[in-house]
Each structure stands twice: as structure tokens, then as C-alpha cells.
């Protein structure tokens, strides 16, 4: 395999950018790589020149999508046509489920016959299970980051699915006892809409709890691209807030922290693997709230979803009232037992994420990509 692997990789938001960058790093350690695609800071650090800004795709909620719909549809067409023209060996679409599905669908309509892989499974276990079978003709494989997803996709007639773990496993800590005092971590999200909705509520929570005796400082770990904005927006908060944009510092910060207030998303998995007790919240727009109610208000945080029980409190609301989050965070700070119970559950989660479920052991995502590349090269040789 002297020729480089021509990889097109697309990430639509920071969590996907991290997953994609981890895959690229693993592949670079094993084969020469020619990289094209769409990504953010983490993929750019590996030499990617993004086809367009990743922020074009970082939307959440129907309101945000509708506002940006013409641009999103153009980006679908632009992406599909670029892939067809450049003919990569492998296409990896990382999360950004609606956008990725539309790109895969458009590629099929254009007659593209290359290998398309979806990295991060759609949440068919939470809603619209029929989506699993609809994906089958569009992608060669799904690489899942949650251990129960391969069995679900198999049961629903979805594409072949393997469990590959998550880069957050690098944040694993073996803490068994919570500290008596430490910094409070705030994770208000990364999308513009999330920050607009959550930062005012986080400020109100700090106004009530920022001087709690268990809290020794307040830290927001974030992306370099958001650091200046967050410094501006937290400058007048009732207690000083440190903004940390160096990902390399996070593991040490989590190890010292007392607790976290975190917007629902991938960050909840990262915190759980670091065994940091947390309260999870999410403020929805009106469309999201109606859909959430119709679904029966299911669990939204990845630790609760993976373990199948309510390990940590989830506060999902349509408004920005801080009372519930303040009460839940106060209860966690006041009770060492409550923090210890979460830590024990996170240990269980960590072991499951590390090994996978019976019949679906964790695999290296680079192995899965290289397997498809080898198959493609064999077919090319035969033809």
C-alpha cells in the first residue's frame, strides 16, 4: 500500500471534529494519507484545508436550521459534487446526521460508487427507528461510539455497524472518592444557539452558588475559537470565571474539580469518563420542546442512556429559569454521597465503553477504515 489513502472526512461540529481528528491521527500513524474534507480546528491541525467553514453546519433545533436552510442545501450539493470529482478512496461522514444523510443520498443520486462510512450512529433507539433500514443502501458501514448501538442497528435492519469507542476514553480517570473542595466546571455548549440560550442561566446559577464553600474557582473549558467570546460574556459575572481553551489541560482540571454543570451532549460522556459528578441541563427552542414532549421526554445525557438508568439529574426545559439547575447543583455540592454514587456509576460506564458489549467488542476505527481500503484495492486489482 505505497500509494496514500485518499480520505474525504466531514465533521459538522466540534464534537465531530474531535472524533474525526482522532481517526486521522490513528490513520497517519499507519499509512500515508491524502486528506480532504470539512472540519474545524482539530482537523485543521492535521493539515486539512476545509472545503468550507465547519461553522456553516453547526446548527441545532428547527429554528436554527430553517434560518440557514438555503446555505445548508447548497453545502450538501457542493460536498457531493466535490467528492464525485475528487474520487477519494474512502468517505467518512462524522455525525451531523441530517447533513450526512443528505450528502450520502445525493452521492447515490449522482452515481457515486465509492465507499461511504458514517461515523457516529444516528439515535434510532430514541426516535424514528425506520431510519436504520433507510441508511442501509447509503453507507457501507456505521462506526458507532456507544456500545449498545451495533445490536440495535442489527435488530432494525440497518447497515453493518461496529463499535469503535470514543476519543473521550483518553480522558478516563480512576477516581473513587470525590474531593471535599475544588473548581466548578461549566460547559455551556459550543453552538451559537446553545451559548445564547444557556449562558444567562449559567450566570444566574453562579449568582446563587458561586460562593458555595465546596467551590474553589469556576472554569469554562472551551474551544480556542470561542475563548474570546466567553471572556467577554463572563466579564461581569458575579464570580470570576477562568476560560481554558487548551484541551491538553482538561484531564488535569477534571481531576481536581468538585462538580460540573453541563449542557447535554458529548461533553457529558467526557466528564463521566473522567468521573466528574455533574448536573445536565438543556434549554430547548419551542420546536424542540414540542418534539421532546411527543417522544415522552426520554433521557438526553449519554451516561444515563448508556447505563439505562438515571445516574445523574437531567433538567430539560423550554425556558431559561435557573431555579431547577441551582437546586440540583446545590444538592450535589452539599452531598458527598451523591457525588460518590455518580463516581461509582461512571466507573461501570468506563468499563463498558472500554470493552464494548458481548458480541460487539470495541474495535479500532482505523482498522475499520483500512479494511475497507484493502477491499477496494483488491477489487481494483481484479478489475
N, C-alpha and C positions, 0 to 999 in steps of 0.2 A: 504494500500500500504506500508507494512512494509519492503518488500524487496527493495534494492536500484534500481534505474533506471540505467540500463546498457546503457550508451551513448557512441557511437563512433562519434567523431566530427573531421572534417578535415578542416583546413584553409591553403590556399596556399600562402598567402602574408600578410603583416602587417595589411592592412585594414580588411581583413577577420578574422585575428587573434583577432582584437578588437571586431568585431561583435560576434565571437564565444565565447570570454571571457565574454561578456555581457550576452549572453544566459546562459552560465554555472553559472554565478553569480546569475541570476534570478532563475534558477532551484535549486541551492543549498539552497536558502532561503526557499524552499518549500518542497523538498523531499531529501532523501539520494541519493547520486549519485556515481556510479562507472564509472570512466572516462577513456576512451582510445582514441587514435587518433593521429593526426598530427597537430602541431601548433608551434607558436613562443613564445616569452617572455610572452605575456599576458595570453595565455592558460597555460603555464608552471607555472605561478604564482598561478594558481588554482590547481596545483598538477599533471598536465598532464605530462607523460613521453612520449615524441613524438616517434612515430614509426620510423621516420627518420627525418633529418633536414628539416624544412619548406622551407629553402632557396633553396632546390632542385627544388621546384615548382615555385619560384618567377622569372618567365621569362616573357618578353613582346616583341612582334614582332617576325616575322617569322625567322629572322636570329638567335635570341637567342634560339628559340625553336629548330631549326634544329641542332644547336651545342649540345644541351642537349637531343636530341630525344631518344637515347638508354636508358639513365637513366630514363627519364620520363615514357617510356613504361614499364620498369621494376618496377617502383614505382606503376604504375596502377595495375599490376599483384600482387605485394606484398600487396598492400592495400586491394584489393578484396579478396585475399586468407585469409588475417588476419581477415577480417570481417566475412567471411563464417565460419572460425574456431572458432572465439570467440562468435559468435551469440549474438550481442548486441540487446537490445530491440528496439532501435532507432538508425539509422544512419543519421547524419546531415552533408551534404557536403556544405561548405560555399564558395560561389563564385568559383574562379579558374575554370571557366566554361568548358573549353575543358577537363581538367583533371577530373573534377567531372562527366561530361557526360560519359567519357570513363570508369571510375570506376563503375558508375551505369549500363552501358551496360555490362561490364564484370561480375558484380554480377548477372545480369539476365541470362547470358550465363552459369554461374556456378550453376544456380538453386536456388539462394538465394531468400527466400520468406519473408524476414523481411521488416520493414518499412524504406524506404529511402526518406529523405526530402532534397530538395535543398533550401538553404538559400541564397538569392540574386538571383533575376530572371535574365536570360540571356537577353541581349538587343535586343530582337526580333523586337522591334519597330524601331530599327535603321538599321538592316540588317538581311537577311535570316529569314523572318517571319515563314517559314516552320519548323524552329527548335522548335517552340512551340508545335505543334502536335507530333513531334518526341519524345518529352520529356514525353508525357502522359503515355506511358507504362513503363517508367523507374522510375518515382518517384511518391510517394503518394501525395505530396503537394509541392508547391513552396511558400516560405515565402519571399515576396517582400519588398524591402526597399524604393521604390519610389511609391508615392500614385497612379499614373495612371496605374501602371503595372497590377494589377488584372483584370481590364476591358480589357486591351489589350490581356492578356493571354486567357481570356474567349472568346473574339471575334475570336482568332486564333485557338481555339480548343486545347489549352494547358492543363496542369494538373490543378486541383483546386489550386487557388492562393489566399493568404490572404496578406493584408498589415500590416506590423508589425513595421513600422518606422525604425529608425536608431539610434545607440548609440550616434551619433553626436548631437542628440537632447539634451543631457546633457550639451552641450556647448552653449545652447541658451542664448543670451543676449538681453536686451530690449533697446539697444542704439537707439536713434532717431536723434542725432546730431553728426556729425563727429568731432573729436578733431582738433585743429589747428596744432598740432605737436605731434609726437610720434614715437615709433620704427617702422622700416620697417621689415615685416616678409618675409622670403624667404623659400619656400617649394619646393625643387628640386626633389622630388620623393624619393622612398625607394629602388627600384630595382637597381641592379648594372648597367644595361644598361641605365636606366634613369639618374643616377648620372653622368655616363661617358659623356652622351650627353649634360646635362643641366648645370653642374657646370661651365664649361668655359664660357658659355653665361651669367650666373648669375654674374660671376666675371666682365665681360665687362659692364654689366648694372650698377653695383656698381661703376665701374671706372668713369662712366658718371654722376651718380646721387647720389652717396654716401654722398656728402656734401650738398645735397638739404636742404634748410632751414626748410622744414617740417619734415625732418627725424632726429629723436633723437635716434640714435643707430640702429644696424642691428642685427636681431636674426634669427637663423635657429632652429625651433623646430623639433626634430628628435627622432629616436628610440635609446635606450641605445646601441644597437649593432652597430649603425652607428656613434655614437658620436665621437669616437677617429679618425675614418677615416675623418670625416668632419672637425675636428680641424686641422688635418694635411693639408688637401687640401685647407683650407681657411687661413692658417697661413700667407701667403704672399699677401693676397688680399689688394686692395687699401685703404680700411677702415676696422677697427676691426669688427669681427663678433663673436657674442656670440652664443655658441651651447648649447641648452637646451634640455635635454633628459628626464626630469621629466614631464610625461603627466599631473600630477596634477597642474602644473604651467600654462598650456596653456590657460585656460579660462581667467585668470588674464592678461596674456600677450596680448591676443587678445583684451581685453577690453581697453588696453592702446594704441594699435597700430594705426598707421596712415593709413597703406595700406599693401597689400601683393602682391608678385609675386609668382605665384603658378603653378606647373605642373598640368595638367589636371588629375583628379582622385577624389577619395573620399574626399581628403582634401578640395576641393572646396566647398563641402557641409558643412563641419565642419566650414569653415571660414564664409560662408553665414549665417549659423545659429547663429554664433557669431556676425553677422552684421559687418563684416570687409570688406571694399571695396578692390577689387583685380583686377589684370590683370592675365589672364590664358594663359599659353603657353604650347606647346608640340613640341619637336623635334623628328621626326619620322625617322626610318631607310627607306631605299629605297623601301622595300616591303610594309611597312605600308603606305608610301606616295602614291604608285600606287593604293592601295586598297581604300584609303581615297578619292582620286580623282574620282575613279569609282563610289563611293557612293554619289558623288555630294558635298563633303566637308560639312557634316552635323555638327550641334552643338556638341561639345565634353564636355563642362562643365555641371555638374549636375544642377546648378541653372538655366542656360539657357534652358536645356532640360525640367526640371520640370515645369518652368513657361511658356515655349513655346514661348519665345521671347529673343532677345539679350539684356540681362540686363548688362552683363559685356563683355569686349573685349576678344576675343579668338585669339591667334596667333599660328597657327599650320603650321609648316614648315619642310622641309626636311633637311635644313642646320642649322647651329648654329649661324646665324647672329643676333647680339644683337640690331640692329638699331630699328626694329619694337617694341620690348619689351621696349626699352628705351623711345621711343616716347610715347607709350601708358601709361607707368607708370608715365612719366613726366606730361602728360595731367591730370592724376588722382590726382597727388600730387598738381598740380597748381590750381585745381578747387574744391573748397569746395562743389559746387553744384553737380558736377559729383559724388563725394563721397556720398553726401546726397541722390541722386537719387538711387544709388545702395542700400543704407541702407533701404530706403523705400520699394524697391522691395524685399529685404531679409526679411522684416517683413511679407510681403504677403506669401513668401515661408515658413517661420517659422510656420505660422498658418496652412497652407495646410499640412505640414509634421506632425504637431501635431495632426490633426484631421483625415486626410485621405479624400478621395473623396466620394461624395454621393453614397451609396450602398456598399461602401468598407471602413468602418470605421477602424481606426487603432486598432489593437489587440496586446496583449502581446505575444511575441514569446514563452515564457514559457507555456502559456495557450495552444498554438497550439501543442507543443511537448507533454504536459501532456494529451491532448485529445487523441492523437494517442496511447500513452502508455495505457490509460484506455481502449481504444477499443481493444488493443492487449491482455490485461489481461482478458477482458470479453470473447474473443474468446478462449483463453487458458482454461478458466474455463468450457466453453461449450464443448470443445473437451475432 
